[in-house]
Amino acid sequence: MPVSDKIEDVLATVFNKENDLKAREKLRQGTTLNRKQKMFAVFPTLLTLGNAACGFGSITFAAKIGPESSDGHSLFIAAALIFLAMLFDALDGSAARWTKQTSDFGAQLDSLCDAISSGVAPAFLMLQFSRDYHSRFLWVIAVLFVLCAVLRLARFNVETDEEDTHEFFSGLPAPAAAGLIASFPIAMHGLVGWKESADPNDTWFVNLLDWLMLAMKQGLPFIMLAAAFLMVSRIRYVHVFNAFIRGRHSRKHLIQIVFTLAIIIVFNELALPLVLCYITFLPPVQAFWKEFRSGRFSFRERTSQPTETSSLDDADDEPEINSGHELPEESEEPHDNSSPLM
């Protein structure tokens, strides 16, 4: 065997061994990286599961309320757990993007957990909080809220991609609707504390607190019904955190933040439903006003159309009125007697 062939065989063997070593090193590094990635992916998943656990805990505390009992403390804890679930829901997405572990699995798991904490839990909380109406009427509203929340979450998964900045939402987000419902038991807990610490001689203040508590109990089912329809609507809602916290903003935004903080400081728990009602119902009011000013809700076109038609009819009838002796000859072309009013 020639010496050149032996040298080529030795070089080929050495080259193959080097390639095998590099391949093994890359495989070992890839395995270590995958293990690290899997380890980091546990944290966003735990946050998402904490969302579901808080939703189930809210249902558990709200279920302690019997038909003849009125334990405001249990309802307060149930409502607070819904807000804690909203916090977990806000943190799991940020944690997944921070660790670069966004996936379809995380998105689907997040929606399943939101269906519990933002759909079932607030609906059951409303059933336990408002008992002044017929149970079937309240049950129908609660079911509509749950169904609209599930539809809203499914639509969000279908229409949202990973590169979405989440600056705007199409329809009221389900966690925001859940926070709106949960804010009423928290405000009720604050009103009860004010009533217990109030002077009995201040009858006007005590009567005002009683009226507010009654209005909150009787008005919450209708607010839930409105929130259900807003979730499946196409009304544009801004992302509150991105709109008021991140980036630079105008003086108008700064004034809104200052007034919001002032309301929270002055009214304490009562500020929650006020602020959340403002966030929930301001966009539909603005959308309606915009449509009204654009003329889509105006009756000018409807009133002007019959006027033009009547003037045309008068023009057609004018020869018949002014003809004193003979009627006009009929034309060969067919005459259209149709009218928008027919």
C-alpha positions as CSV (number, residue, x, y, z in Angstrom):
1,M,0.0,0.0,0.0
2,P,1.5,3.3,-1.0
3,V,2.6,5.8,1.7
4,S,0.3,8.5,0.3
5,D,-2.7,6.3,0.8
6,K,-1.8,5.5,4.4
7,I,-1.4,9.2,5.1
8,E,-4.8,9.9,3.6
9,D,-6.4,7.2,5.7
10,V,-4.8,8.6,8.9
11,L,-6.0,12.1,8.1
12,A,-9.5,10.9,7.3
13,T,-9.7,9.0,10.6
14,V,-8.5,12.1,12.5
15,F,-10.9,14.4,10.7
16,N,-13.8,12.0,11.4
17,K,-12.9,11.9,15.1
18,E,-12.8,15.7,15.2
19,N,-16.2,15.9,13.6
20,D,-17.6,13.3,16.0
21,L,-16.3,15.3,19.0
22,K,-17.8,18.5,17.7
23,A,-21.1,16.8,17.0
24,R,-21.1,15.4,20.6
25,E,-20.2,18.8,22.0
26,K,-23.0,20.5,20.1
27,L,-25.5,17.8,21.2
28,R,-24.4,18.2,24.8
29,Q,-24.8,22.0,24.6
30,G,-28.2,21.7,23.0
31,T,-29.3,19.3,25.6
32,T,-28.2,21.6,28.4
33,L,-29.9,24.6,26.7
34,N,-33.1,22.6,26.3
35,R,-33.0,21.7,30.0
36,K,-32.5,25.4,30.9
37,Q,-35.3,26.4,28.7
38,K,-37.6,23.8,30.2
39,M,-36.6,24.9,33.7
40,F,-37.3,28.6,32.9
41,A,-40.7,27.6,31.2
42,V,-41.9,26.3,34.6
43,F,-42.2,29.8,36.1
44,P,-44.7,31.2,33.6
45,T,-46.7,28.0,33.8
46,L,-46.9,28.2,37.6
47,L,-48.1,31.8,37.3
48,T,-50.8,30.7,34.9
49,L,-51.8,27.9,37.1
50,G,-51.9,30.3,40.0
51,N,-54.5,32.2,38.0
52,A,-56.7,29.1,37.9
53,A,-56.2,28.4,41.6
54,C,-57.3,31.9,42.6
55,G,-60.4,31.5,40.4
56,F,-61.3,28.3,42.1
57,G,-60.6,29.8,45.5
58,S,-62.9,32.7,44.7
59,I,-65.7,30.2,43.9
60,T,-65.0,28.3,47.1
61,F,-65.3,31.4,49.4
62,A,-68.3,32.7,47.5
63,A,-70.0,29.3,48.0
64,K,-69.9,29.7,51.8
65,I,-72.7,32.2,51.5
66,G,-76.0,30.5,52.2
67,P,-79.5,31.6,51.1
68,E,-80.2,33.2,54.5
69,S,-76.7,34.4,55.4
70,S,-74.8,37.5,54.3
71,D,-71.2,37.1,55.2
72,G,-69.6,40.1,53.5
73,H,-66.1,39.0,54.6
74,S,-66.2,35.8,52.5
75,L,-67.4,37.8,49.5
76,F,-64.6,40.3,50.1
77,I,-62.0,37.5,50.0
78,A,-63.7,35.9,46.9
79,A,-63.5,39.3,45.1
80,A,-59.9,39.9,46.2
81,L,-58.9,36.5,44.8
82,I,-60.3,37.5,41.4
83,F,-58.0,40.5,41.5
84,L,-55.1,38.3,42.5
85,A,-55.9,36.1,39.5
86,M,-55.8,39.2,37.3
87,L,-52.3,39.9,38.7
88,F,-51.1,36.4,37.8
89,D,-52.7,36.7,34.4
90,A,-50.8,40.0,33.8
91,L,-47.4,38.5,35.0
92,D,-47.4,35.2,33.2
93,G,-47.3,36.7,29.7
94,S,-44.5,39.1,30.8
95,A,-42.6,36.3,32.3
96,A,-42.9,34.1,29.2
97,R,-41.7,36.9,27.0
98,W,-38.9,37.7,29.3
99,T,-37.6,34.1,29.3
100,K,-38.4,33.8,25.6
101,Q,-40.8,30.9,26.2
102,T,-43.9,32.1,24.4
103,S,-45.7,29.1,22.9
104,D,-49.2,28.0,21.8
105,F,-49.4,25.8,24.8
106,G,-49.0,28.8,27.2
107,A,-51.6,30.8,25.2
108,Q,-54.1,28.0,25.4
109,L,-53.4,27.3,29.0
110,D,-53.8,31.0,29.8
111,S,-57.2,31.1,28.2
112,L,-58.4,28.0,30.0
113,C,-57.4,29.5,33.3
114,D,-59.0,32.8,32.4
115,A,-62.3,31.0,31.7
116,I,-62.3,30.0,35.4
117,S,-61.1,33.2,37.0
118,S,-62.6,35.7,34.6
119,G,-65.7,33.8,33.6
120,V,-67.1,31.3,36.1
121,A,-65.8,33.0,39.3
122,P,-67.3,36.5,38.8
123,A,-70.6,35.0,37.5
124,F,-70.9,32.9,40.7
125,L,-69.9,35.9,42.8
126,M,-72.7,37.9,41.3
127,L,-75.2,35.2,42.1
128,Q,-74.1,35.3,45.8
129,F,-73.9,39.1,46.0
130,S,-77.3,40.1,44.4
131,R,-80.3,38.3,45.8
132,D,-83.0,40.9,45.2
133,Y,-84.2,39.4,41.9
134,H,-85.6,36.1,40.9
135,S,-83.0,33.4,40.8
136,R,-83.8,32.4,37.2
137,F,-83.2,35.9,36.0
138,L,-79.9,36.1,37.8
139,W,-78.9,32.7,36.5
140,V,-79.6,33.7,32.9
141,I,-77.4,36.8,33.3
142,A,-74.6,34.7,34.9
143,V,-74.7,32.1,32.1
144,L,-74.6,34.9,29.4
145,F,-71.5,36.4,31.1
146,V,-69.7,33.0,31.2
147,L,-70.5,32.3,27.5
148,C,-69.4,35.7,26.4
149,A,-66.2,35.4,28.4
150,V,-65.4,32.1,26.8
151,L,-66.2,33.5,23.3
152,R,-64.0,36.5,24.0
153,L,-61.0,34.4,25.1
154,A,-61.4,32.1,22.0
155,R,-61.5,35.1,19.7
156,F,-58.4,36.5,21.3
157,N,-56.5,33.3,20.7
158,V,-57.5,33.2,17.1
159,E,-56.9,36.8,16.2
160,T,-53.7,37.5,18.2
161,D,-50.2,36.5,17.1
162,E,-47.0,36.5,19.1
163,E,-45.8,39.8,17.6
164,D,-48.9,41.7,18.7
165,T,-48.0,44.7,20.9
166,H,-51.4,44.5,22.8
167,E,-51.8,48.3,22.6
168,F,-55.5,47.9,21.8
169,F,-58.2,45.2,22.3
170,S,-61.2,44.4,20.2
171,G,-63.9,44.3,22.8
172,L,-63.7,44.4,26.6
173,P,-61.1,42.0,27.9
174,A,-62.4,39.2,30.0
175,P,-60.1,40.0,33.0
176,A,-61.3,43.6,33.0
177,A,-64.9,42.5,33.0
178,A,-64.1,40.2,35.9
179,G,-62.4,43.0,37.8
180,L,-65.5,45.2,37.3
181,I,-67.8,42.6,38.8
182,A,-65.4,41.9,41.7
183,S,-65.0,45.6,42.6
184,F,-68.6,45.8,43.9
185,P,-68.2,43.3,46.8
186,I,-65.0,45.1,47.8
187,A,-66.8,48.4,47.7
188,M,-69.6,46.9,49.7
189,H,-67.1,45.8,52.4
190,G,-65.9,49.4,52.6
191,L,-69.4,50.8,52.9
192,V,-70.2,48.4,55.7
193,G,-67.1,49.6,57.5
194,W,-68.1,53.2,57.0
195,K,-71.6,52.5,58.4
196,E,-70.3,50.7,61.5
197,S,-67.9,53.6,62.3
198,A,-70.5,56.4,61.4
199,D,-72.3,58.4,64.1
200,P,-75.9,57.1,64.6
201,N,-77.0,60.7,64.9
202,D,-76.0,61.4,61.3
203,T,-79.1,59.9,59.8
204,W,-78.5,61.4,56.4
205,F,-75.1,59.8,56.1
206,V,-76.4,56.4,57.3
207,N,-79.4,56.6,54.9
208,L,-77.0,57.5,52.0
209,L,-74.8,54.5,52.8
210,D,-77.9,52.2,52.9
211,W,-79.1,53.6,49.5
212,L,-75.6,53.0,48.0
213,M,-75.5,49.4,49.2
214,L,-79.0,48.7,47.9
215,A,-78.1,50.4,44.6
216,M,-75.0,48.3,44.2
217,K,-76.8,45.0,44.9
218,Q,-79.6,45.8,42.5
219,G,-77.5,47.3,39.8
220,L,-74.7,44.7,39.6
221,P,-76.7,42.2,37.4
222,F,-77.4,44.8,34.8
223,I,-73.8,45.9,34.8
224,M,-72.8,42.3,34.3
225,L,-75.2,42.0,31.4
226,A,-73.7,45.1,29.8
227,A,-70.1,43.9,30.3
228,A,-71.1,40.5,28.7
229,F,-72.2,42.2,25.5
230,L,-69.1,44.5,25.5
231,M,-66.8,41.5,25.7
232,V,-68.1,40.1,22.4
233,S,-68.4,43.6,20.7
234,R,-65.9,45.2,18.4
235,I,-65.4,48.3,20.4
236,R,-61.8,49.4,20.7
237,Y,-60.3,49.3,24.2
238,V,-56.9,50.5,25.1
239,H,-54.4,48.6,27.1
240,V,-54.5,50.5,30.4
241,F,-50.9,49.7,31.5
242,N,-49.4,50.4,28.1
243,A,-51.5,53.5,27.6
244,F,-50.8,55.2,30.9
245,I,-47.5,53.8,32.2
246,R,-45.2,53.0,29.4
247,G,-43.6,55.6,27.1
248,R,-44.1,59.3,27.0
249,H,-47.6,60.8,27.4
250,S,-49.3,64.2,27.1
251,R,-50.5,66.4,29.9
252,K,-54.0,65.0,29.5
253,H,-52.8,61.5,30.5
254,L,-50.9,62.9,33.5
255,I,-54.1,64.8,34.6
256,Q,-56.1,61.6,34.3
257,I,-53.6,59.6,36.4
258,V,-53.6,62.3,39.1
259,F,-57.4,62.4,39.3
260,T,-57.6,58.6,39.4
261,L,-55.1,58.5,42.3
262,A,-57.0,61.3,44.1
263,I,-60.3,59.4,43.7
264,I,-58.7,56.2,45.1
265,I,-57.2,58.1,48.1
266,V,-60.5,59.9,48.9
267,F,-63.0,57.0,48.4
268,N,-60.8,54.0,49.2
269,E,-62.7,50.8,48.2
270,L,-65.5,52.7,46.7
271,A,-63.1,54.1,44.1
272,L,-62.7,50.6,42.4
273,P,-66.2,50.4,40.8
274,L,-66.0,54.1,39.9
275,V,-62.7,53.8,38.1
276,L,-63.5,50.4,36.5
277,C,-67.0,51.7,35.3
278,Y,-65.2,54.7,33.7
279,I,-62.8,52.4,31.9
280,T,-65.5,50.0,30.8
281,F,-68.2,52.3,29.6
282,L,-66.3,55.3,28.3
283,P,-65.2,53.6,25.0
284,P,-68.8,52.6,24.0
285,V,-70.0,56.1,24.8
286,Q,-67.2,57.6,22.7
287,A,-67.9,55.2,19.9
288,F,-71.6,56.1,19.9
289,W,-70.9,59.8,20.0
290,K,-68.5,59.4,17.1
291,E,-71.1,57.6,15.0
292,F,-73.7,60.1,15.9
293,R,-71.6,63.1,14.8
294,S,-70.7,61.3,11.6
295,G,-74.4,61.3,10.7
296,R,-75.1,57.6,10.8
297,F,-77.7,58.0,13.5
298,S,-79.1,61.2,12.0
299,F,-82.6,61.3,10.3
300,R,-81.7,64.0,7.8
301,E,-81.3,61.6,4.9
302,R,-84.6,59.8,5.8
303,T,-86.5,63.0,5.9
304,S,-85.0,64.5,2.8
305,Q,-85.6,61.5,0.7
306,P,-89.5,61.6,0.9
307,T,-89.3,65.4,0.3
308,E,-87.5,64.8,-3.0
309,T,-89.9,62.1,-4.0
310,S,-92.9,64.2,-3.3
311,S,-91.5,67.0,-5.4
312,L,-91.0,64.6,-8.2
313,D,-94.5,63.3,-7.8
314,D,-95.8,66.8,-8.0
315,A,-93.8,67.4,-11.2
316,D,-95.4,64.3,-12.7
317,D,-98.9,65.4,-11.6
318,E,-98.4,68.9,-12.8
319,P,-99.5,68.3,-16.5
320,E,-102.7,66.7,-15.3
321,I,-103.6,69.6,-13.1
322,N,-102.8,72.3,-15.7
323,S,-104.4,70.6,-18.6
324,G,-107.8,72.2,-19.0
325,H,-109.1,70.4,-22.1
326,E,-107.1,67.3,-23.0
327,L,-105.1,64.8,-21.2
328,P,-101.5,64.3,-22.3
329,E,-100.8,61.5,-24.7
330,E,-99.4,58.3,-23.2
331,S,-95.8,57.7,-24.2
332,E,-94.6,54.5,-25.7
333,E,-92.1,53.9,-23.0
334,P,-93.4,52.3,-19.8
335,H,-93.8,54.8,-16.9
336,D,-92.4,53.8,-13.5
337,N,-94.8,54.6,-10.7
338,S,-92.7,53.0,-8.0
339,S,-91.9,55.1,-4.9
340,P,-89.6,54.7,-1.9
341,L,-92.6,55.2,0.3
342,M,-94.5,52.2,-1.2
